[in-house]
């Protein structure tokens, strides 16, 4: 399985080309997904594959729409992910679930599965630090409780982002 994940990573890196920001984000999300899967249920290969490809629609969204807005990533990502996963020999049920998660990774509630929850939390473990003001522990605590869908995601977020516990 690790070789197949490495092939997806290589395809993602080739697709993003010189866009280190997007590549690094995908790798950070994948690292958090690995960590979450130690404590939460989920199909390891599907979660890691989807973590690597969750933002794969950004280049097409920017090219077609001039924007990387989340809803545009959800539209443009699944066809790119489908092509990559199909080329790498994945079967349709796997591809379909990965694409469904990618098509809703900014829209909680559209897909409700352990695999989706792991991707959602892994992405937010990165995005919380990149997108939110984190200087008020009470506010951060409320954000963590509202945003994260898994117990492990909440615990890891508290470890990382609450000022009294920052490393």
C-alpha positions in Angstrom: 0.0 0.0 0.0 2.8 2.5 0.8 4.1 2.2 -2.7 0.7 3.0 -4.1 0.4 6.0 -1.8 3.9 7.1 -3.0 2.7 6.9 -6.6 -0.3 9.1 -5.7 2.1 11.6 -4.0 4.4 11.6 -7.1 1.4 12.2 -9.4 0.1 15.1 -7.1 3.6 16.7 -7.0 3.9 16.4 -10.8 0.4 17.9 -11.2 1.2 20.9 -9.0 4.6 21.3 -10.5 6.5 24.2 -8.9 3.7 25.1 -6.6 5.4 24.2 -3.4 2.7 25.8 -1.3 0.1 23.4 -2.6 2.4 20.4 -2.4 3.5 21.2 1.2 -0.2 21.7 2.2 -1.1 18.3 0.8 1.8 16.7 2.6 1.0 18.3 5.9 -2.7 17.2 5.6 -1.5 13.7 4.8 0.8 13.7 7.8 -2.1 14.7 10.1 -4.4 12.1 8.4 -1.8 9.4 9.3 -1.8 10.6 12.9 -5.6 10.7 13.1 -5.9 7.2 11.7 -3.9 5.9 14.7 -6.9 6.8 16.9 -9.9 7.0 14.5 -11.5 4.5 12.2 -11.1 4.8 8.4 -9.8 3.1 5.3 -6.1 4.0 5.5 -5.3 3.8 1.8 -8.4 5.8 0.9 -7.9 8.5 3.5 -4.2 9.0 2.6 -4.9 9.0 -1.1 -7.7 11.6 -0.6 -5.5 13.7 1.7 -2.9 13.9 -1.0 -5.5 14.9 -3.6 -8.1 16.9 -1.7 -7.0 20.2 -3.2 -6.1 18.9 -6.6 -8.8 21.1 -8.2 -7.1 24.3 -7.4 -5.1 24.8 -10.6 -8.2 24.1 -12.8 -10.4 26.4 -10.6 -7.8 29.2 -11.0 -7.5 28.5 -14.7 -11.2 28.3 -15.5 -12.6 30.7 -12.8 -9.8 32.9 -11.7 -10.3 31.7 -8.1 -9.4 28.9 -5.8 -12.5 29.2 -3.7 -13.5 26.1 -1.9 -16.7 25.4 -3.9 -14.7 25.7 -7.1 -12.1 23.2 -5.8 -15.0 20.8 -5.1 -16.2 21.1 -8.7 -12.8 20.9 -10.4 -11.0 18.4 -8.2 -12.9 15.2 -8.7 -12.2 14.9 -12.5 -8.5 15.4 -11.9 -8.5 13.0 -9.0 -10.5 10.4 -11.0 -7.9 10.6 -13.9 -4.9 10.2 -11.5 -6.4 7.3 -9.5 -7.7 5.6 -12.7 -4.3 5.8 -14.3 -2.7 4.3 -11.2 -5.1 1.3 -11.3 -7.6 2.0 -8.6 -11.0 0.5 -8.9 -14.2 2.4 -9.3 -15.6 2.2 -5.7 -12.4 3.5 -4.3 -12.2 6.3 -6.9 -15.9 7.2 -6.4 -15.5 7.5 -2.6 -12.3 9.6 -2.9 -14.0 11.9 -5.5 -17.1 12.3 -3.3 -14.9 13.4 -0.4 -13.0 15.8 -2.6 -16.3 17.1 -4.0 -17.4 18.0 -0.5 -14.2 18.7 1.5 -15.3 22.3 2.1 -18.9 21.4 2.7 -19.4 19.3 5.9 -22.6 17.3 6.0 -22.7 16.3 2.3 -20.7 13.2 3.1 -20.7 11.6 6.5 -18.2 8.8 6.9 -15.2 8.0 9.0 -13.0 8.6 5.9 -14.6 12.1 5.3 -14.2 13.0 9.0 -10.5 12.1 8.9 -9.9 14.3 5.8 -11.9 17.1 7.2 -10.0 17.2 10.5 -6.6 16.7 8.9 -7.2 19.6 6.6 -8.4 21.8 9.5 -5.4 20.9 11.6 -3.4 22.7 8.9 -5.9 25.4 8.0 -6.7 26.5 11.6 -3.2 27.8 12.0 -3.1 29.3 8.5 -6.6 31.0 8.5 -7.6 31.9 12.1 -6.6 34.3 14.8 -5.3 32.1 17.6 -4.5 34.6 20.4 -7.6 34.0 22.5 -7.7 30.5 24.1 -11.4 30.7 24.7 -12.1 31.5 21.1 -9.8 28.8 19.9 -11.5 26.3 22.2 -14.9 27.2 20.8 -13.5 26.9 17.2 -12.0 23.5 17.9 -15.3 22.2 19.4 -17.3 23.6 16.5 -15.0 22.7 13.6 -13.5 19.3 14.3 -15.5 16.1 13.8 -13.3 13.5 15.6 -12.2 13.2 19.2 -8.6 12.8 18.0 -8.8 15.9 15.8 -10.0 17.9 18.7 -7.3 16.6 21.0 -4.5 17.2 18.4 -5.9 20.7 17.7 -5.9 21.6 21.4 -2.3 20.3 21.7 -1.1 22.4 18.8 -3.2 25.6 19.0 -4.0 26.5 22.6 -1.4 29.0 23.7 -0.9 27.3 27.1 0.0 24.1 25.3 1.9 25.4 22.2 5.2 23.7 21.6 
